[in-house]
């Protein structure tokens, strides 16, 4: 059974930074691309970023390009999302999961980690 635990969220001021961590306990973790998604209040879940199984081929949604960096550590079955220059529009619950090549989610979901950015 896959266990997903996201952490690192919090309350920050606009312009500040956060680094999210996701431990995705899955024996096949090393075989798949992983991604981060977010869901703002009253909105649907949206794609944020993904990284290939080898840690290469990062891909970002336009609204985070140049500000967020995704990475992974296969030995730890962990995915990271470094978020810089946060703005209030980044306020959301952030989730990680496995993704298909077209960036659609393909794995299990955790509880997410809340990020609140105040202006």
Helices and strands as residue ranges (DSSP letters): E 3-7, E 10-13, E 18-25, G 29-31, E 33-39, E 45-51, E 59-60, G 62-64, E 68-73, G 74-76, E 78-83, G 88-90, E 92-99, E 113-118
